[in-house]
């Protein structure tokens, strides 16, 4: 809504919008939305209605977006359900469908631009500032006991590879730590160095292994007694997790939020909340799917290369306003049905490619 129109309707908007004073109405951004898209807000008398349009304040726009999302999701699910018989009859697609929910399709972090730019002396400090809890736990266990079992070495070793450690640095890092324990240099060279070179694609079948994603860590190879790998939010006892978070100076309210997410089996969301609390941001602004993504975003935030995503102000900026208005216009524009589709698959494809 333009400033002129908002000024013209200021009294009506103030009278029809709960929780806003007249001065705040002038600061608030409003959207002109078709009444059909704002029925819930209209029913509860939270918006001003005129000439078949609802004037929705920015603080209520999530209800409009949510309704549009639900409508599109319901349509897509219906089309998918009708398409499933033909999809399931194709044996080539069965393995893909069976593993779809566990798949990770983001960056594999096998090649990093900062390879060799992180020194071994930085790792202790980085583990506190920029490691996700799973890797911080592994690093602490390695420093305390000077050893990790195979599962921990694989998970942590590939993570370190992903953040930029070269093969030479990795060999030096692991060797220095292991010989501080019960492993001498000769035993390390014979029993452990091979697996490190193997992870870097220098031994065996020369496969350049990629760091583990969150889903892989959560779903596979749960830790047993004496192991430290896995996801602390998934595999730790809640009381032990609480104690660990307390030792890392997480505020009590934040610990409660994390434990609630863990209770609901939202392990990656719990990790996102941990990121927000340790970096003191309101909203990280991305979906966390990989430990190396956690590290990358943390370093970007700490170095000032990425602005933390805070709650948007009422006024917003002009670009956000234009983008939001464009989105609302698109959502309120009816789309024609696919009348020429020969199969339900084509209908599903047309749905997801429509503007």
N, C-alpha and C positions, 0 to 999 in steps of 0.2 A: 504494500500500500504506500502510495506517495505521501510525502510530508504534508502536502496541501490537503489531500483527502483526509488524512489522519487528523489534521487540525480542524477541518470542517465537521468531522464526526466525533470529536474529542469527548463531548458530554455523553453521547450515546455509548461510546466505547467504555467510558468510565462507569456508567450505570449498569452496563451489561457484563462487565468482566470482574468477577470477584477477586479481591486481594490486590487491586491496583488503585492507587490514588490518582487524582487528575494529573499531577506532575509526572508520575511514573508512566501514565498512558502516553504522554508525549515522548518519553524516552524509549518506550517499548516498540519493538518491531511487530507489525501486524501483517497477516497474509489474507488475501481475499480468496476464499475457497468455495467451491460449489457446495450447496447445502447438503447434497447427498453424501458428500465425503465427511461431513461434520455432524452427522445425526447424533452421535453419542454426546458430543459437547452441547448441542442444541437441547437435547433431552434433559440435561442437567443444568441448563440455563447458565452456561459459562461463556457464551459468545454472543455478539451482537449480530442480528440477522437483518438484511435489507435486500430487497429485489432478488431473492433466491440465492443470495450469497452469505456466507458466514465470514465474519472478520475475526480471525484466529490470532491471538497473541503468541509471540514466540515461545513462551513457556508452555503452551499447550500443543505445539506443533507435533510433538512426538506421538500424540494420539492419532493424528491424521496419517503420519508415516506408518504407524503400526497397523492401522486399518488397511491401508493400501498394500502393505506387505502381506497381511493375512489373506487378502483377496487373491493376490497373485500366487501365493503359496498354495492355497486351496485349489486353484485352477491347475497349477503345475502338478500337484499330487494326483488330481483326478486324471489328467492326461497320462501321467506316469503309470498309474494303476491299470489303465486300459492298454498301455503299451507293454506291460510286463510279460504277458504270455508270449508275444512274438520275440521279445528280448531273451527270455529264458530258454526258448527253444534253440537258440544259437549257442552251440557248445563253445565257440570262440570267446564269447562274452562272459561265460559262467565264472571263470577264475577272477576276472576283473570285478564282477559284481560282488563276489564273495569277500574280496579283500578291500572293497572300496572304503568301508568305514574306518579301516586301519591305515589307509594310504596317506603318505605325506608327499605333497606336490610342490612344496616351496623350494627355495635355494638349498643345494646340498652342502654348501660351505666347504667343499673339497679344495677349492682354490681361493686363496685370500689375497687381496691387494697388499695387505700389510705383512706378508710372509717375511720373516726375518727381522721385522722392525720392533718386535717385543723381546726384551732381554729377560734372561732367567731371573735376574734380580727384581724384576717388576711383578713377578707372578704372585708373591705373597700379598702385596698391596692390591693387586687386581682382584684377587680371590675375595677380598672383603668388599670392594666397591662395585665390581662388575660381573661377578660369577653368579649364575643362578644357584639356588640352594642345593641342588643335587651335586653340582661341581664344587661348590664351597665345602660341602660335607666330605667329598672325596679328597680334596686337597688337604683338609685338616687331618683326616685319617692317615693320609700318606705322611704328613709331617710328624704326626704323633707316633705312629708305629713303624715308619720307614719301610712299609710294604703294603701292597694291595694285591688282592687275588685277581684272577684272570678277568672276571666280569668288570671289576673296578678299573683295571688297567686298560681294558678296551674302551670303556665309556669315557674315562677321563683322558686317556691318551689321544683318542680321536678328537675330542673337544679341544685339547691343546693344539693339535694339528690345525684345527679349523680357525683358531684365533690367530694363527700365524707362526707357530713354532716350526722351525725347519727340522729335518731329520737329524742333523748334527746336534741341534739344541735339545731335541727330545732324548737322544741317547745320553747326552751329558746330564740332563735333568734327572732322568730315571736312575742312572748309574750312581750319581752323587747321593741320591736319597737312599737307594737300596743298600749301598755299602756302609751306610751309617747304622744299618740294622744287622741282620744275621747273614747277609749275602756278601761274599767277597767279590772282588773285581773279576776274577777268573770265572766264577760261577755265573755272574751276571752276563758276561760276554757269551758264555756257552748256553745259558738257559733262558735269557730274557731279551738280549739284543736282537735276536732273529725276529721275534714277534713284532718289535717296534719297526724294524726295517720292512717287515711284511705289511704292516698297516700303511706304510708310505709307498707301497707298490714296488719295493726293491727286491723282494724275495718271492718264492713260490710262483703262483700264476700271474704275478705282476699286477694285481688288482689294486687300484688306488682307492682305498676304503674311505667312505664318507662318514662324518660325525653323525651320531645317533640323533634322531628327532625326538621330540617329547613323546609322541605316540609310541615309538619303538621302545623307549625307556619304560613307559607306563605299562605296555601290553606284554612285554617279553622278559624272560629271564629274571624272575623276582629274586631278591637277595635272600640268602639264608644266614644262619648264625655266623658272625665273623665277616660278613660281606658289608660293603658300604655303597655299592652301586644301586641303581634303581632311582625311583622318584620319591623323595621324602614325604611328599603330600599323599602319595598313593601307598607306599609300603611301610611308613613309620607308624608306630602306635601313637594315637592322638596325644596322649599325655607326654610322651617323649618328644613329639613334635612341638608341643607347647613349651616344654623346657628349653628346647633348642632355640626357638624364636625369642624367648625371654632372654637367653644368653646373648642374642644378637641385638638386644635393645629395641625390639619391636614393641610399640605401645600396646597396652592391654586391649584397647578397643580394636586395634588392627589384628591382634592374635585371635580375638573372638570372630572377626569377619573371615579370617583365613580358615579357622576350624569349621565354621558353618559351611563354607564352600567345600571343604574336604568331606564333611558329613554328607553333602549332597553329591559327592563323587565328581565335583567340578575341579579336577586337579590342576588343569592348566590355568583356569581362572584364579585359583588360589596362588599360583606362581605369579600371575599378573598382579594380584594384590600385593604380594611380597615385593615385586618390583616397585610399585607405586609407593609403598611405605618406606623402602630403603632409599628411594630417590626423591622422596617428598614431592610427588606430583599427584594431581587429582585424577588424571586419566592418562594412561600411557599412549593412547591414540593408535594402537595397533593390536592385532590378535597374536598372542604368543604361541608359537608352535615348535620352537627349536631352541635348545640351550645357547647355540652360537648366535642366534638372533637376539637373545637376551643380552649377550655380551656386546654385540655390535651396537644395539640401540642404547645400551648403558653408556658406552664410550662416546657415542654421538651426542648424547644428552649432556654428559659431564664435560665434554670439550666445547660445548656451545654450538655444535653443528646441527642441533635439532632442538626446536622450541618445545617445551613441555605443553601438552594439550590440556588447558584449563577449561573450566566451565565457560562457555561463550557468554559474552556480555549481552545485555539487552539490545544495545544498539547494533552490535556486530559491525563488520566492515562491509564495504560496498560489494566486494567480490562474493562474500558469503551470501549476501542478500540476493544478488543476481542469480547465483547458482541455485539458491533455495527456491526463488520464484520460478526459475526455469523448470526445476524439478516438479513443483506443484502444477505448473501448466501441463507438463507431460503426463503427470499422473491423472489429471482431470480430463484429459483428452481421450475419448473412447477409441478403442482399437477394433478394427474389423476382424471378424473371425476368419479362420483359414478354410475357405469353402472349396479349395481345389486340392486339398491334401488327399493322397491316395491311401496313406496309412496313418495310424495314430502316432508313429514315430515322427513323421513329417510335421504333424500338428504340434508335437512337443518341441521340435526344433524351431518351428516358426514362432512359438510362444516366447522362447528364450532369446530370440534374435530380434523381436519387435522393439521399437523404440519406447 
